[in-house]
């Protein structure tokens, strides 16, 4: 028994890279060598690009590689590679379709077009070229042409089995491409392949198309299931593995993070703990973004890095607002401790956004992350249910890394009854409610901590104002009732309201 186990261990070869770091991450390190894999997806989904990355990885490892094409010409492949900044030197391209110059009646016997060739002749030519080159990595593009030549599912399956049996006797890792041109899913092909990767291109109602991939099966490999967003950019496929928070735990000190405003910190019972998140909720313009900005500036004063993901506000507008309020944002931007990233939800998939947040934390060592606002993030999601799930995983990840996360959520309306577009308060460790209220013919602002999971906090409602001196928090509004209703009733003797500034900022 021990000898048999030792023999199995010796026969097990180390995994090889697919040539794509994101896909390798999803697969936990790569794929098993000397096996047959299937990359399937409709035209334009990125199969050819991923296949070229697979072969280029072989070239980097000094392996002989072969690209067998029955659909695209060598010229088309080289154009794809050129636009990605790649050189196909080291990859042997075996073209089974002719250039236009050979389409001459006098040379019709030499025309090797799949539609005019017998299926067994096509496969035999592939076998001969493989035997001559003995490549370590092979791509066959694509199975749709073999399916057309076969003319029947039984004959097609026999040819695929013949391919598998032929390659099983050689030390080659084979990737088959299929454009899903058949009317029904080819489950027989799935059963033959060692692993199957599905690539999809989705058209949404507005914005750029979204691409995602899913590992359908992978024998003997524990992979991350579900869909993973990816984009095709210069240089290949950027795959964004679905975030799994439990894989990114890091030890950190659970000390308090201060806002730089003593009154606000007192309202919060000393401040927020690291590894927690806070939701700032209120009407548009009430001061949520300005309040969130104070945490980034306070972090910069402690020589800590922070990042602001701005969905709704431009960088220039944010800088102008900070200057009006007397907040030293420019200093933090100049020394690189504060980073503002403009996010266009119409152009960025949620998986790409999560990967961007992860890069800010792990590469740029950001300790404060501000998402302004969740309304813009909601617009990036096709379904509200998925937003909740992705936001839960993202917040869990940031918590595991000891990051303080500030979330901004705008409510619908200004005064009176307010409508919240998304109920995410149960995910938040702390909730600060900011409201307008009307008193004696003027509009004022109030804030209160309505939730804080850890530690004590004040249960009072305080007035605050925005001025050239920043954010000023006043004393508790005692003697009032109905402040969060928008029109309070005062029952005391002297209204404890803050004085108004002559510049109208209060």
Secondary structure as GFF3:
##gff-version 3
##sequence-region A 1 506
A	DSSP	alpha_helix	2	11	.	.	.	ID=ss1
A	DSSP	alpha_helix	21	26	.	.	.	ID=ss2
A	DSSP	beta_strand	36	40	.	.	.	ID=ss3
A	DSSP	alpha_helix	47	60	.	.	.	ID=ss4
A	DSSP	beta_strand	65	69	.	.	.	ID=ss5
A	DSSP	alpha_helix	74	83	.	.	.	ID=ss6
A	DSSP	beta_strand	91	95	.	.	.	ID=ss7
A	DSSP	three_ten_helix	100	102	.	.	.	ID=ss8
A	DSSP	three_ten_helix	105	110	.	.	.	ID=ss9
A	DSSP	three_ten_helix	114	116	.	.	.	ID=ss10
A	DSSP	alpha_helix	119	133	.	.	.	ID=ss11
A	DSSP	beta_strand	137	141	.	.	.	ID=ss12
A	DSSP	alpha_helix	143	150	.	.	.	ID=ss13
A	DSSP	alpha_helix	153	168	.	.	.	ID=ss14
A	DSSP	beta_strand	173	178	.	.	.	ID=ss15
A	DSSP	alpha_helix	187	192	.	.	.	ID=ss16
A	DSSP	beta_strand	195	202	.	.	.	ID=ss17
A	DSSP	beta_strand	210	218	.	.	.	ID=ss18
A	DSSP	beta_strand	227	233	.	.	.	ID=ss19
A	DSSP	beta_strand	236	240	.	.	.	ID=ss20
A	DSSP	three_ten_helix	245	248	.	.	.	ID=ss21
A	DSSP	beta_strand	256	257	.	.	.	ID=ss22
A	DSSP	alpha_helix	262	267	.	.	.	ID=ss23
A	DSSP	beta_strand	272	273	.	.	.	ID=ss24
A	DSSP	beta_strand	277	282	.	.	.	ID=ss25
A	DSSP	alpha_helix	288	301	.	.	.	ID=ss26
A	DSSP	beta_strand	305	310	.	.	.	ID=ss27
A	DSSP	alpha_helix	315	324	.	.	.	ID=ss28
A	DSSP	alpha_helix	329	334	.	.	.	ID=ss29
A	DSSP	beta_strand	338	342	.	.	.	ID=ss30
A	DSSP	alpha_helix	350	362	.	.	.	ID=ss31
A	DSSP	beta_strand	366	372	.	.	.	ID=ss32
A	DSSP	alpha_helix	374	379	.	.	.	ID=ss33
A	DSSP	alpha_helix	384	400	.	.	.	ID=ss34
A	DSSP	beta_strand	404	410	.	.	.	ID=ss35
A	DSSP	three_ten_helix	425	427	.	.	.	ID=ss36
A	DSSP	beta_strand	430	439	.	.	.	ID=ss37
A	DSSP	beta_strand	442	452	.	.	.	ID=ss38
A	DSSP	beta_strand	462	467	.	.	.	ID=ss39
A	DSSP	beta_strand	470	476	.	.	.	ID=ss40
A	DSSP	beta_strand	480	481	.	.	.	ID=ss41
A	DSSP	beta_strand	489	490	.	.	.	ID=ss42
###
